[in-house]
Amino acid sequence: MNENAVLKCENIADKPYAAVSKLSSFKKIRELVALLQQYFYTKYLTSVQVNTEELITKIRDVLDREISIYYYDSAKRNEMLQHFENLLPEMRKLVLSDIEAAYERDPAANSRIEIIASYPGPFAVMIQRVAHKLYELNVPVFPRCMTEYAHSITGIDIHPGVNIGEKFFIDHGTGVVVGETTIIGNCVSIYQGVTLGALSTSGGRKLRHTKRHPTIEDDVTIYAGATILGGNTIIGKGAIIGGNAWITESIPKHSKINGNDSRL
């Protein structure tokens, strides 16, 4: 992203703005998510022509009310909101690619509507994709509240900093944890209980702004319970990681790692 497009909010530590309540944030997030679902999934959810411009205005209004806590300058706020609005078509393309991925890879899926209405993975990823754009725009707190909202509903914990390619599918999903600096390529599938985490956090705050979590290249499948740790760890294109594998070193492309195999 163009560095000039990233806005700085007022210093949080120096501003005694209204106390942030998780419950009030979750209420706003529910409202925002409902509007985003209408925007992303219009062609699946209704046969009635939707006024897209009116829908985007509503999305902006909900965001404006929330981020006014952090941005006192209305000009800065409007600039951020315009950046966000410009990114909505890109987000929709990615979100719809996730629905297609779920439909193509899960033989139990009867329809795309079923996936949209009931699958926890695409729901959590949809919210993370929106939170990620806000995170990139330097909006504080709210992106993390969004992904924690998804976590509270689905059991899937994806940090808003994670960079995710297209056609990403989390099947089942309960217990999935994906850390802040993880990079996930295109057409990746992961299953319940997978951790993409940091190898060590003993450095504490000194580790901020460093690559602490793994990189997952295109077309990788990671089965249930696998743990992949470390910022230098790369899972090569097309690799298959078996259930309960423990990995802290890079895996060559197109490898097949048995679930009993530990790569330390």
Contacts in CASP RR format, 6 or more apart in sequence:
PFRMAT RR
TARGET T0000
AUTHOR 0000-0000-0000
METHOD contacts of the structure
MODEL  1
MNENAVLKCENIADKPYAAVSKLSSFKKIRELVALLQQYFYTKYLTSVQV
NTEELITKIRDVLDREISIYYYDSAKRNEMLQHFENLLPEMRKLVLSDIE
AAYERDPAANSRIEIIASYPGPFAVMIQRVAHKLYELNVPVFPRCMTEYA
HSITGIDIHPGVNIGEKFFIDHGTGVVVGETTIIGNCVSIYQGVTLGALS
TSGGRKLRHTKRHPTIEDDVTIYAGATILGGNTIIGKGAIIGGNAWITES
IPKHSKINGNDSRL
1 136 0 8 1.000
5 83 0 8 1.000
5 137 0 8 1.000
6 136 0 8 1.000
6 137 0 8 1.000
6 138 0 8 1.000
7 71 0 8 1.000
7 76 0 8 1.000
7 79 0 8 1.000
7 80 0 8 1.000
7 83 0 8 1.000
7 137 0 8 1.000
7 138 0 8 1.000
8 138 0 8 1.000
9 67 0 8 1.000
9 70 0 8 1.000
9 71 0 8 1.000
9 76 0 8 1.000
9 138 0 8 1.000
9 139 0 8 1.000
9 140 0 8 1.000
10 70 0 8 1.000
10 71 0 8 1.000
10 72 0 8 1.000
10 73 0 8 1.000
12 70 0 8 1.000
12 140 0 8 1.000
12 141 0 8 1.000
15 72 0 8 1.000
17 69 0 8 1.000
17 70 0 8 1.000
17 72 0 8 1.000
18 69 0 8 1.000
20 69 0 8 1.000
20 141 0 8 1.000
20 145 0 8 1.000
22 145 0 8 1.000
22 148 0 8 1.000
25 66 0 8 1.000
25 142 0 8 1.000
25 145 0 8 1.000
25 149 0 8 1.000
26 145 0 8 1.000
26 149 0 8 1.000
26 152 0 8 1.000
28 62 0 8 1.000
28 65 0 8 1.000
28 66 0 8 1.000
29 127 0 8 1.000
29 145 0 8 1.000
29 146 0 8 1.000
29 149 0 8 1.000
30 149 0 8 1.000
31 62 0 8 1.000
32 59 0 8 1.000
32 62 0 8 1.000
32 63 0 8 1.000
32 66 0 8 1.000
32 130 0 8 1.000
32 146 0 8 1.000
33 126 0 8 1.000
33 127 0 8 1.000
33 149 0 8 1.000
35 55 0 8 1.000
35 58 0 8 1.000
35 59 0 8 1.000
35 62 0 8 1.000
36 59 0 8 1.000
36 126 0 8 1.000
36 130 0 8 1.000
37 45 0 8 1.000
37 116 0 8 1.000
37 126 0 8 1.000
38 45 0 8 1.000
38 50 0 8 1.000
38 55 0 8 1.000
39 52 0 8 1.000
39 55 0 8 1.000
39 56 0 8 1.000
39 59 0 8 1.000
39 88 0 8 1.000
39 92 0 8 1.000
40 91 0 8 1.000
40 92 0 8 1.000
40 95 0 8 1.000
40 96 0 8 1.000
40 126 0 8 1.000
41 95 0 8 1.000
41 96 0 8 1.000
41 99 0 8 1.000
41 116 0 8 1.000
42 50 0 8 1.000
42 52 0 8 1.000
44 99 0 8 1.000
44 112 0 8 1.000
44 113 0 8 1.000
44 116 0 8 1.000
45 113 0 8 1.000
45 116 0 8 1.000
56 85 0 8 1.000
56 88 0 8 1.000
59 85 0 8 1.000
59 88 0 8 1.000
60 81 0 8 1.000
60 84 0 8 1.000
60 85 0 8 1.000
63 81 0 8 1.000
63 84 0 8 1.000
64 77 0 8 1.000
64 81 0 8 1.000
66 142 0 8 1.000
67 77 0 8 1.000
67 80 0 8 1.000
67 81 0 8 1.000
67 139 0 8 1.000
67 142 0 8 1.000
68 77 0 8 1.000
70 139 0 8 1.000
70 140 0 8 1.000
70 141 0 8 1.000
70 142 0 8 1.000
71 77 0 8 1.000
71 80 0 8 1.000
80 137 0 8 1.000
80 139 0 8 1.000
83 137 0 8 1.000
84 133 0 8 1.000
84 134 0 8 1.000
84 137 0 8 1.000
87 133 0 8 1.000
91 129 0 8 1.000
91 130 0 8 1.000
91 133 0 8 1.000
93 166 0 8 1.000
94 129 0 8 1.000
94 164 0 8 1.000
94 165 0 8 1.000
94 166 0 8 1.000
95 122 0 8 1.000
95 125 0 8 1.000
95 126 0 8 1.000
95 129 0 8 1.000
97 166 0 8 1.000
97 167 0 8 1.000
97 168 0 8 1.000
98 122 0 8 1.000
98 125 0 8 1.000
98 126 0 8 1.000
98 166 0 8 1.000
98 167 0 8 1.000
98 168 0 8 1.000
98 169 0 8 1.000
99 112 0 8 1.000
99 115 0 8 1.000
99 116 0 8 1.000
99 122 0 8 1.000
100 112 0 8 1.000
100 167 0 8 1.000
101 167 0 8 1.000
101 168 0 8 1.000
101 169 0 8 1.000
101 187 0 8 1.000
101 189 0 8 1.000
102 109 0 8 1.000
102 115 0 8 1.000
102 119 0 8 1.000
102 121 0 8 1.000
102 122 0 8 1.000
102 169 0 8 1.000
102 171 0 8 1.000
103 109 0 8 1.000
103 111 0 8 1.000
103 112 0 8 1.000
103 115 0 8 1.000
105 169 0 8 1.000
105 171 0 8 1.000
105 189 0 8 1.000
106 115 0 8 1.000
106 169 0 8 1.000
106 171 0 8 1.000
109 115 0 8 1.000
109 119 0 8 1.000
115 122 0 8 1.000
116 122 0 8 1.000
120 153 0 8 1.000
120 154 0 8 1.000
120 155 0 8 1.000
120 156 0 8 1.000
120 170 0 8 1.000
120 172 0 8 1.000
120 173 0 8 1.000
120 174 0 8 1.000
121 154 0 8 1.000
121 156 0 8 1.000
121 169 0 8 1.000
121 170 0 8 1.000
121 171 0 8 1.000
121 173 0 8 1.000
122 169 0 8 1.000
122 170 0 8 1.000
123 150 0 8 1.000
123 153 0 8 1.000
123 154 0 8 1.000
124 147 0 8 1.000
124 150 0 8 1.000
124 151 0 8 1.000
124 153 0 8 1.000
124 154 0 8 1.000
124 155 0 8 1.000
124 156 0 8 1.000
124 158 0 8 1.000
124 170 0 8 1.000
124 173 0 8 1.000
125 158 0 8 1.000
125 164 0 8 1.000
125 168 0 8 1.000
125 170 0 8 1.000
127 146 0 8 1.000
127 147 0 8 1.000
127 149 0 8 1.000
127 150 0 8 1.000
128 146 0 8 1.000
128 147 0 8 1.000
128 150 0 8 1.000
128 158 0 8 1.000
128 160 0 8 1.000
128 162 0 8 1.000
128 164 0 8 1.000
129 164 0 8 1.000
130 146 0 8 1.000
131 142 0 8 1.000
131 143 0 8 1.000
131 144 0 8 1.000
131 146 0 8 1.000
131 147 0 8 1.000
131 160 0 8 1.000
131 161 0 8 1.000
132 143 0 8 1.000
132 160 0 8 1.000
132 161 0 8 1.000
132 162 0 8 1.000
132 163 0 8 1.000
132 164 0 8 1.000
134 142 0 8 1.000
134 143 0 8 1.000
134 146 0 8 1.000
134 160 0 8 1.000
135 143 0 8 1.000
135 160 0 8 1.000
135 161 0 8 1.000
136 161 0 8 1.000
143 160 0 8 1.000
143 161 0 8 1.000
144 159 0 8 1.000
144 160 0 8 1.000
146 160 0 8 1.000
147 157 0 8 1.000
147 158 0 8 1.000
147 159 0 8 1.000
147 160 0 8 1.000
150 156 0 8 1.000
150 158 0 8 1.000
151 157 0 8 1.000
151 158 0 8 1.000
154 173 0 8 1.000
154 174 0 8 1.000
155 173 0 8 1.000
155 174 0 8 1.000
155 175 0 8 1.000
155 176 0 8 1.000
156 170 0 8 1.000
156 173 0 8 1.000
156 174 0 8 1.000
156 175 0 8 1.000
156 176 0 8 1.000
157 175 0 8 1.000
157 176 0 8 1.000
157 177 0 8 1.000
157 178 0 8 1.000
158 164 0 8 1.000
158 176 0 8 1.000
158 178 0 8 1.000
158 179 0 8 1.000
159 178 0 8 1.000
159 179 0 8 1.000
159 180 0 8 1.000
159 182 0 8 1.000
161 179 0 8 1.000
161 180 0 8 1.000
161 181 0 8 1.000
162 178 0 8 1.000
162 179 0 8 1.000
162 180 0 8 1.000
162 181 0 8 1.000
162 182 0 8 1.000
162 183 0 8 1.000
162 184 0 8 1.000
162 213 0 8 1.000
163 182 0 8 1.000
163 183 0 8 1.000
163 184 0 8 1.000
164 184 0 8 1.000
164 185 0 8 1.000
165 184 0 8 1.000
165 185 0 8 1.000
165 186 0 8 1.000
165 188 0 8 1.000
166 186 0 8 1.000
166 187 0 8 1.000
167 186 0 8 1.000
167 187 0 8 1.000
167 188 0 8 1.000
168 184 0 8 1.000
168 185 0 8 1.000
168 186 0 8 1.000
168 187 0 8 1.000
168 188 0 8 1.000
168 189 0 8 1.000
169 188 0 8 1.000
169 189 0 8 1.000
169 190 0 8 1.000
170 176 0 8 1.000
170 189 0 8 1.000
170 190 0 8 1.000
170 191 0 8 1.000
171 189 0 8 1.000
171 190 0 8 1.000
171 191 0 8 1.000
171 192 0 8 1.000
172 191 0 8 1.000
172 192 0 8 1.000
172 224 0 8 1.000
173 190 0 8 1.000
173 191 0 8 1.000
173 192 0 8 1.000
173 193 0 8 1.000
174 192 0 8 1.000
174 193 0 8 1.000
175 192 0 8 1.000
175 193 0 8 1.000
175 194 0 8 1.000
176 190 0 8 1.000
176 192 0 8 1.000
176 193 0 8 1.000
176 194 0 8 1.000
176 195 0 8 1.000
177 193 0 8 1.000
177 194 0 8 1.000
177 195 0 8 1.000
177 196 0 8 1.000
177 197 0 8 1.000
178 184 0 8 1.000
178 196 0 8 1.000
178 197 0 8 1.000
178 213 0 8 1.000
179 196 0 8 1.000
179 197 0 8 1.000
179 198 0 8 1.000
179 212 0 8 1.000
179 213 0 8 1.000
180 212 0 8 1.000
180 213 0 8 1.000
181 210 0 8 1.000
181 211 0 8 1.000
181 212 0 8 1.000
181 213 0 8 1.000
181 231 0 8 1.000
182 196 0 8 1.000
182 197 0 8 1.000
182 213 0 8 1.000
182 214 0 8 1.000
182 215 0 8 1.000
182 216 0 8 1.000
183 214 0 8 1.000
183 215 0 8 1.000
183 216 0 8 1.000
184 196 0 8 1.000
184 216 0 8 1.000
185 216 0 8 1.000
185 217 0 8 1.000
185 218 0 8 1.000
185 220 0 8 1.000
186 218 0 8 1.000
186 219 0 8 1.000
187 218 0 8 1.000
187 219 0 8 1.000
188 216 0 8 1.000
188 218 0 8 1.000
188 219 0 8 1.000
188 220 0 8 1.000
188 221 0 8 1.000
188 222 0 8 1.000
189 220 0 8 1.000
189 221 0 8 1.000
189 222 0 8 1.000
190 221 0 8 1.000
190 222 0 8 1.000
191 222 0 8 1.000
191 223 0 8 1.000
191 224 0 8 1.000
191 225 0 8 1.000
191 243 0 8 1.000
192 224 0 8 1.000
192 225 0 8 1.000
193 224 0 8 1.000
193 225 0 8 1.000
193 226 0 8 1.000
194 222 0 8 1.000
194 223 0 8 1.000
194 224 0 8 1.000
194 225 0 8 1.000
194 226 0 8 1.000
194 227 0 8 1.000
194 228 0 8 1.000
195 225 0 8 1.000
195 226 0 8 1.000
195 227 0 8 1.000
195 228 0 8 1.000
195 229 0 8 1.000
196 213 0 8 1.000
196 214 0 8 1.000
196 216 0 8 1.000
196 228 0 8 1.000
197 212 0 8 1.000
197 213 0 8 1.000
197 214 0 8 1.000
197 227 0 8 1.000
197 228 0 8 1.000
197 229 0 8 1.000
197 230 0 8 1.000
198 207 0 8 1.000
198 212 0 8 1.000
198 213 0 8 1.000
198 229 0 8 1.000
198 230 0 8 1.000
198 231 0 8 1.000
199 212 0 8 1.000
199 229 0 8 1.000
199 230 0 8 1.000
199 231 0 8 1.000
199 233 0 8 1.000
199 248 0 8 1.000
201 207 0 8 1.000
201 212 0 8 1.000
211 231 0 8 1.000
211 232 0 8 1.000
212 230 0 8 1.000
212 231 0 8 1.000
213 229 0 8 1.000
213 230 0 8 1.000
213 231 0 8 1.000
214 228 0 8 1.000
214 229 0 8 1.000
214 230 0 8 1.000
214 231 0 8 1.000
214 233 0 8 1.000
214 234 0 8 1.000
214 235 0 8 1.000
215 231 0 8 1.000
215 233 0 8 1.000
215 234 0 8 1.000
215 235 0 8 1.000
216 222 0 8 1.000
216 228 0 8 1.000
216 235 0 8 1.000
216 236 0 8 1.000
217 234 0 8 1.000
217 235 0 8 1.000
217 236 0 8 1.000
217 237 0 8 1.000
217 238 0 8 1.000
217 239 0 8 1.000
217 253 0 8 1.000
218 237 0 8 1.000
218 238 0 8 1.000
219 237 0 8 1.000
219 238 0 8 1.000
220 235 0 8 1.000
220 236 0 8 1.000
220 237 0 8 1.000
220 238 0 8 1.000
220 239 0 8 1.000
220 240 0 8 1.000
220 241 0 8 1.000
221 238 0 8 1.000
221 239 0 8 1.000
221 240 0 8 1.000
221 241 0 8 1.000
222 228 0 8 1.000
222 235 0 8 1.000
222 241 0 8 1.000
222 242 0 8 1.000
222 243 0 8 1.000
223 240 0 8 1.000
223 241 0 8 1.000
223 242 0 8 1.000
223 243 0 8 1.000
223 245 0 8 1.000
223 259 0 8 1.000
224 243 0 8 1.000
224 244 0 8 1.000
225 243 0 8 1.000
225 244 0 8 1.000
226 241 0 8 1.000
226 242 0 8 1.000
226 243 0 8 1.000
226 244 0 8 1.000
226 245 0 8 1.000
226 246 0 8 1.000
226 247 0 8 1.000
226 259 0 8 1.000
227 245 0 8 1.000
227 246 0 8 1.000
227 247 0 8 1.000
228 235 0 8 1.000
228 241 0 8 1.000
228 245 0 8 1.000
228 247 0 8 1.000
228 248 0 8 1.000
229 247 0 8 1.000
229 248 0 8 1.000
230 248 0 8 1.000
232 250 0 8 1.000
233 247 0 8 1.000
233 248 0 8 1.000
233 249 0 8 1.000
233 250 0 8 1.000
234 250 0 8 1.000
234 251 0 8 1.000
235 241 0 8 1.000
235 247 0 8 1.000
235 250 0 8 1.000
235 251 0 8 1.000
236 250 0 8 1.000
236 251 0 8 1.000
236 252 0 8 1.000
236 253 0 8 1.000
236 254 0 8 1.000
236 255 0 8 1.000
237 253 0 8 1.000
237 254 0 8 1.000
238 253 0 8 1.000
238 254 0 8 1.000
239 251 0 8 1.000
239 252 0 8 1.000
239 253 0 8 1.000
239 254 0 8 1.000
239 255 0 8 1.000
239 256 0 8 1.000
239 257 0 8 1.000
240 255 0 8 1.000
240 256 0 8 1.000
240 257 0 8 1.000
241 247 0 8 1.000
241 251 0 8 1.000
241 257 0 8 1.000
241 259 0 8 1.000
242 256 0 8 1.000
242 257 0 8 1.000
242 258 0 8 1.000
242 259 0 8 1.000
243 259 0 8 1.000
244 259 0 8 1.000
244 260 0 8 1.000
245 257 0 8 1.000
245 258 0 8 1.000
245 259 0 8 1.000
245 260 0 8 1.000
245 261 0 8 1.000
245 262 0 8 1.000
245 263 0 8 1.000
246 262 0 8 1.000
246 263 0 8 1.000
246 264 0 8 1.000
247 257 0 8 1.000
247 262 0 8 1.000
247 263 0 8 1.000
248 263 0 8 1.000
248 264 0 8 1.000
249 263 0 8 1.000
249 264 0 8 1.000
251 257 0 8 1.000
251 263 0 8 1.000
257 263 0 8 1.000
END
